[in-house]
Amino acid sequence: LTRMERVTSLSLINSTTGAKDLPGPESWVSTARSLAQGVSDPARRRAEMHRLVEARDTEFDETDVMEGIHRALARMPYPEGEARHKAALDYAAPRDAYWQKLADEHAAQRSAGGPSPDENKKTSAAAPTTPPVTIIHGALDGLVPPAHGERLAAVVPNATLTVVPKMAHAIDSNLARPVAENIAAVAVKAEAARRDAGKR
């Protein structure tokens, strides 16, 4: 968010700052992954990973999940891309310092009565200064435990955290509506604030 004036609202779902002091995946995740790797069919293997890790045996629509998996496999000619993605996550630098620096800059300039850093880059009077950020995290997420969402909420400026009780790492169809409503409510509120600011 180096150009916050271009952002009206932001949603982060089951995300992390990548800080090394945060807990890693729960111990059962590696066992579940090993069990899933024993399934030879790629689609069924992915479905087993979804059941064991991403949904953590919570209720989900298996037909819906399988359709999504088949669509993903059909458009993904390079399966090794998933391994590269994981490696990139493993070696990415922690973002705690970035978010904290941003928060400190905003707090310091506002307490001094001056514009926040992003206000200096405004392209219009109606541009928001610090967009609302909604952080949504599954209470049952064993892959990226809830402590990661809590850390994000602590360091990201203007953030609110919603922990969804029956959600693991995946957003299945039975959870899509409440999650979408949460995101929409923040976006609508942010747009109203932007318009109000433009009238002043």
C-alpha positions in Angstrom: 0.0 0.0 0.0 2.6 2.5 -1.0 -0.2 4.4 -2.9 -3.1 4.4 -0.5 -4.8 7.2 -2.3 -5.6 4.6 -5.0 -7.2 2.2 -2.6 -10.8 2.5 -1.4 -10.9 -0.6 0.8 -8.8 -3.7 1.2 -9.6 -7.3 2.2 -7.1 -9.8 3.5 -8.3 -13.4 4.0 -6.3 -16.0 6.0 -3.2 -13.9 5.3 0.0 -13.2 7.2 2.8 -10.7 7.6 5.3 -13.6 7.3 7.0 -12.8 10.6 9.3 -15.6 11.7 8.0 -15.5 15.3 4.5 -16.4 14.3 3.4 -20.1 14.6 3.9 -22.4 11.6 1.3 -24.9 10.4 -0.1 -27.1 13.2 1.6 -30.5 13.6 -1.2 -32.5 12.1 -0.9 -30.6 8.7 2.2 -32.4 7.6 0.5 -35.8 8.4 -2.5 -34.8 6.4 -0.4 -33.7 3.5 1.4 -37.0 3.6 -1.9 -38.9 3.5 -3.1 -36.8 0.6 0.1 -37.4 -1.4 -0.7 -41.1 -1.3 -3.7 -40.5 -3.6 -2.5 -41.1 -7.2 -5.3 -39.2 -9.1 -4.4 -35.5 -9.1 -8.0 -34.3 -8.7 -8.7 -36.7 -5.9 -5.4 -35.8 -4.2 -6.3 -32.1 -4.3 -9.8 -32.9 -3.0 -8.2 -34.9 -0.1 -5.9 -32.0 0.7 -9.0 -29.7 0.7 -10.9 -32.1 3.1 -8.0 -32.7 5.5 -6.3 -29.3 5.5 -8.2 -26.5 3.9 -11.6 -27.4 5.2 -10.3 -29.4 8.2 -13.2 -31.8 7.9 -15.8 -29.1 8.3 -19.0 -29.4 6.2 -18.5 -28.5 2.5 -20.1 -29.2 -0.9 -17.8 -31.9 -2.4 -19.4 -31.6 -5.8 -18.7 -27.9 -5.8 -15.1 -28.4 -4.7 -14.5 -31.1 -7.3 -15.8 -28.9 -10.1 -13.5 -26.1 -8.9 -10.5 -28.5 -8.8 -11.2 -29.8 -12.3 -11.4 -26.2 -13.6 -8.2 -25.3 -11.9 -6.4 -28.4 -13.3 -7.7 -27.7 -16.8 -6.3 -24.2 -16.9 -3.0 -25.0 -15.1 -0.5 -26.7 -17.6 2.4 -26.3 -15.2 1.7 -28.2 -11.9 5.2 -27.4 -10.6 4.0 -23.8 -10.3 2.4 -24.6 -7.0 5.8 -25.7 -5.7 7.4 -22.5 -6.9 4.6 -20.5 -5.2 5.2 -22.3 -1.9 9.0 -21.7 -2.2 8.3 -17.9 -2.8 6.2 -17.8 0.3 8.8 -19.6 2.3 11.6 -17.2 1.3 9.6 -14.0 1.3 10.8 -11.3 3.7 8.5 -10.6 6.7 6.2 -7.7 6.1 5.7 -6.7 9.8 8.3 -4.0 9.5 6.7 -2.6 6.3 3.2 -2.4 7.9 4.6 -1.0 11.2 6.6 1.7 9.3 3.5 2.7 7.4 1.4 2.9 10.6 4.1 4.9 12.4 4.3 7.4 9.5 0.5 7.9 9.5 0.3 8.3 13.3 3.3 10.7 13.5 2.1 13.0 10.7 -1.5 13.0 12.0 -0.5 13.8 15.6 1.6 16.7 14.2 -1.5 18.0 12.4 0.0 17.4 9.0 -1.2 15.2 6.1 -0.6 11.5 6.2 2.0 10.3 3.7 -0.6 9.1 1.2 -2.4 12.5 1.3 0.7 14.1 -0.1 0.2 11.9 -3.2 -3.5 12.6 -3.7 -4.7 12.8 -7.3 -8.1 14.3 -6.2 -9.7 15.9 -3.2 -12.1 12.9 -2.9 -9.3 10.3 -2.6 -9.3 8.5 0.8 -6.3 8.8 3.1 -6.2 5.6 5.0 -8.5 3.0 3.5 -10.4 0.6 5.8 -8.9 -2.9 5.8 -10.9 -5.9 6.7 -9.0 -8.9 7.9 -10.9 -12.2 7.8 -9.4 -15.4 9.3 -10.7 -18.9 9.9 -10.7 -19.9 13.5 -10.0 -23.5 12.5 -7.1 -22.6 10.1 -4.3 -25.0 10.9 -2.2 -24.0 7.8 -2.0 -20.3 8.7 -3.1 -20.2 12.3 -5.3 -17.3 13.5 -2.3 -15.6 15.3 -1.3 -14.5 11.8 -4.5 -12.6 11.3 -4.2 -11.1 14.8 -0.7 -9.8 14.0 -2.0 -8.3 10.7 -4.8 -6.5 12.5 -2.2 -5.2 15.0 0.2 -3.7 12.5 -2.0 -2.7 9.5 -3.4 0.8 9.7 -7.2 1.1 10.0 -7.8 -2.6 10.1 -10.5 -4.7 11.7 -10.3 -8.4 12.3 -13.2 -10.9 11.9 -12.5 -14.4 13.0 -15.0 -16.8 11.4 -15.8 -19.6 13.9 -16.4 -22.6 11.5 -13.9 -21.6 8.8 -10.5 -23.3 8.2 -8.2 -22.2 5.4 -10.7 -22.5 2.6 -13.8 -20.4 1.9 -16.3 -23.0 0.8 -19.7 -22.3 -0.6 -21.5 -22.5 2.7 -19.2 -19.7 4.0 -19.0 -17.6 0.9 -22.1 -15.4 1.7 -21.1 -14.2 5.2 -17.5 -13.6 4.0 -18.7 -11.7 1.0 -21.2 -9.7 3.1 -18.4 -8.7 5.4 -16.2 -7.5 2.5 -19.1 -5.7 0.9 -20.1 -3.8 4.1 -16.6 -2.4 4.4 -16.5 -1.5 0.7 -19.8 0.3 0.9 -18.8 2.2 4.1 -15.5 3.2 2.5 -17.2 4.5 -0.6 -19.7 6.5 1.5 -16.7 8.0 3.4 -14.9 8.8 0.1 -18.0 10.7 -1.2 -18.5 12.6 2.0 -14.8 13.7 1.9 -15.3 14.9 -1.6 -18.2 17.2 -0.6 -16.2 19.0 2.0 
